[in-house]
Amino acid sequence: MNLMTSAPIHTPVLVKETIEALAVQLGGRYIDCTVGGGGHAATILAHSSPGGQLLGIDADPEAIKIAKTRLEAYSSSVRLVNENFANLEAICIKYDFLPVHGILFDLGLSSLQLNGNGRGFSFQHDAPLDMRLSPSQKVTAADIVNTFSEGELTHLIKTYGEEDYSRRIAHHIIQERPIKTTLQLARITEQAVGGRRGRIHPATKTFQALRIAVNQELEHLEAALKQAINLLGFEGRLVVISYHSLEDRIVKRFMQQEAKDCICPPGTPTCVCGHTASLRLINKRVITPSPEETKLNPRSRSARLRAAERIITQDAYNETSEKLYFLTKTKANGWRQPALLKKLRSTFSVL
Ligand SMILES: C[S@@+](CC[C@H](N)C(=O)[O-])C[C@H]1O[C@@H](n2cnc3c(N)ncnc32)[C@H](O)[C@@H]1O
């Protein structure tokens, strides 16, 4: 709780490690793809001022409102955008915010979203089963729970929740439909697995699975990581904090692959992929919070930070700077012109 405003606040995770991994510099330009309560963003701005600039993105309009208040002191250096980071490249082109010195993803949800504000993310509070980050999204958790077949639900809970009891939980869900609220689903899940065992609530994995599905979290992360590389200037840093193994696996594989010159299958006699490394790994081992941090902020327990630096070979440098030059020019000349848009489409995937 912020005693000055009595508004609840989100405690940012691995802050010192994030600033170090981003190598934040005075006058630098940064993108916070998950601005949330503005905690990391405020620290980035504090370390890059004077002259620092930040583009803060969040899919949740409520988060943008909170970040706006939190970052008021830096209002002339910040642009906040209520968008999904899956559209990262298009957002940067639209706001002419590229290339940048660093890009941060602090994935998942903030405490503000989890703390039962009627959005249905938590099984600790009763609320309609919604789970959408943005009200503009069409599909809610209730839609999935009440319309998927038993087989589809089993698959979803197993794949996105890594839940061993997915079949039993899906079966109970089907028996008890329609399911409208978080507590109803939590009770059904608990019954399906035969009550509580240990400290983790039996509904944890099912709720995770539904949240991932509703918000297409893994697809959006994969799409955004690919776009992030070309927005980074030479030696620009990419930093990702993830909170569950599915996200962390995507980040780890992506960074490892982009740090290699050849990605041909093992045993291929000569390279046919033509892939060249675009990143250098900063931390070979994942960074996790200290025992002191997890004690002070238990939510940080599952955080995993990975970081990489943009490297640019001569060829890639020519290609990248040409692309950036092209984008700046087309923006100045009106990048929405159909011919330019067509050309941009062939260069970028998301427009
Ligand atoms: C862990 S919180 C970030 C907290 C923030 N770093 C801070 O210090 O306050 C994650 C935020 O990412 C947002 N988010 C998750 N997926 C997103 C996506 N695909 N596009 C944009 N924002 C997203 C959530 O709405 C949430 O506000």
The ligand as an SDF file (V2000), in Angstrom:
LIG
                    3D

 27 29  0  0  0  0  0  0  0  0999 V2000
    4.5060   -8.3040  -13.6950 C   0  0  0  0  0  0  0  0  0  0  0  0
    3.5660   -6.9950  -14.3210 S   0  0  0  0  0  0  0  0  0  0  0  0
    4.7670   -5.7510  -14.6450 C   0  0  0  0  0  0  0  0  0  0  0  0
    5.0730   -4.9240  -13.4430 C   0  0  0  0  0  0  0  0  0  0  0  0
    6.0330   -3.7740  -13.7390 C   0  0  0  0  0  0  0  0  0  0  0  0
    7.3080   -4.2370  -14.2040 N   0  0  0  0  0  0  0  0  0  0  0  0
    6.2140   -2.8910  -12.5100 C   0  0  0  0  0  0  0  0  0  0  0  0
    7.3550   -2.7200  -12.0720 O   0  0  0  0  0  0  0  0  0  0  0  0
    5.2250   -2.3630  -12.0030 O   0  0  0  0  0  0  0  0  0  0  0  0
    3.1960   -7.5200  -15.9470 C   0  0  0  0  0  0  0  0  0  0  0  0
    2.3690   -6.5310  -16.7450 C   0  0  0  0  0  0  0  0  0  0  0  0
    2.4320   -6.9620  -18.0950 O   0  0  0  0  0  0  0  0  0  0  0  0
    1.2020   -6.7520  -18.7190 C   0  0  0  0  0  0  0  0  0  0  0  0
    1.1390   -7.6660  -19.8510 N   0  0  0  0  0  0  0  0  0  0  0  0
    1.1240   -9.0230  -19.8300 C   0  0  0  0  0  0  0  0  0  0  0  0
    1.0830   -9.5030  -21.0850 N   0  0  0  0  0  0  0  0  0  0  0  0
    1.0900   -8.4420  -21.9160 C   0  0  0  0  0  0  0  0  0  0  0  0
    1.0590   -8.2840  -23.3290 C   0  0  0  0  0  0  0  0  0  0  0  0
    1.0240   -9.3480  -24.1560 N   0  0  0  0  0  0  0  0  0  0  0  0
    1.0960   -7.0470  -23.8500 N   0  0  0  0  0  0  0  0  0  0  0  0
    1.1490   -5.9490  -23.0290 C   0  0  0  0  0  0  0  0  0  0  0  0
    1.1480   -6.0350  -21.6800 N   0  0  0  0  0  0  0  0  0  0  0  0
    1.1370   -7.2590  -21.1290 C   0  0  0  0  0  0  0  0  0  0  0  0
    0.1900   -7.0220  -17.6300 C   0  0  0  0  0  0  0  0  0  0  0  0
   -1.0270   -6.3640  -17.8930 O   0  0  0  0  0  0  0  0  0  0  0  0
    0.9050   -6.4820  -16.3790 C   0  0  0  0  0  0  0  0  0  0  0  0
    0.5090   -5.1520  -16.1030 O   0  0  0  0  0  0  0  0  0  0  0  0
  1  2  1  0
  2  3  1  0
  2 10  1  0
  3  4  1  0
  4  5  1  0
  5  6  1  0
  5  7  1  0
  7  8  2  0
  7  9  1  0
 10 11  1  0
 11 12  1  0
 11 26  1  0
 12 13  1  0
 13 14  1  0
 13 24  1  0
 14 15  1  0
 14 23  1  0
 15 16  2  0
 16 17  1  0
 17 18  1  0
 17 23  2  0
 18 19  1  0
 18 20  2  0
 20 21  1  0
 21 22  2  0
 22 23  1  0
 24 25  1  0
 24 26  1  0
 26 27  1  0
M  CHG  2   2   1   9  -1
M  END
$$$$
